[in-house]
Amino acid sequence: MEQRTVVRCAEGHLFSTTTFPMQNLGAGRLGPGRLIRCPQCGRLRSSVPADVGELSGAQLARAMRLEAVEFLA
């Protein structure tokens, strides 16, 4: 079962990614974040789940449209 999560990269960009339950540990896991290629800047960035309660409707909608293609860990 796949689930999309809104995340914020280290540069502050918001986007969504697909999470894979039961695969939380891996070589790319660093602290509370995960290494994910940011679709806005194209770089591998440590990203953490965003607090969706603090996002506007427009920010949330844009983040859901920007989906990370490459999921590392």
QUICORJO-V175226 format. One record per residue. N is the residue number from 0. SS is DSSP state (h for helix, s for strand, l for the rest). PSI is psi in whole degrees, -180 to 180 (NA if undefined). Layout:
# QUICORJO-V175226
n,ss,psi
N,SS,PSI
N,SS,PSI
This chain:
# QUICORJO-V175226
n,ss,psi
0,l,126
1,s,147
2,s,137
3,s,138
4,s,137
5,s,128
6,s,163
7,s,127
8,s,172
9,l,-21
10,l,-5
11,l,1
12,l,140
13,s,137
14,s,175
15,s,157
16,s,158
17,s,130
18,s,150
19,s,106
20,l,147
21,l,10
22,l,48
23,l,-18
24,l,136
25,l,176
26,l,-31
27,l,2
28,s,121
29,s,108
30,l,-142
31,l,-12
32,s,177
33,s,150
34,s,117
35,s,141
36,s,117
37,l,127
38,l,-14
39,l,-44
40,l,-11
41,l,9
42,l,155
43,s,124
44,s,148
45,s,127
46,s,144
47,s,154
48,s,135
49,l,152
50,l,97
51,h,-21
52,h,-22
53,h,-2
54,l,146
55,l,167
56,h,-38
57,h,-42
58,h,-43
59,h,-44
60,h,-42
61,h,-42
62,h,-38
63,h,-27
64,h,-30
65,l,98
66,s,133
67,l,132
68,l,-41
69,l,119
70,s,121
71,l,-47
72,l,NA
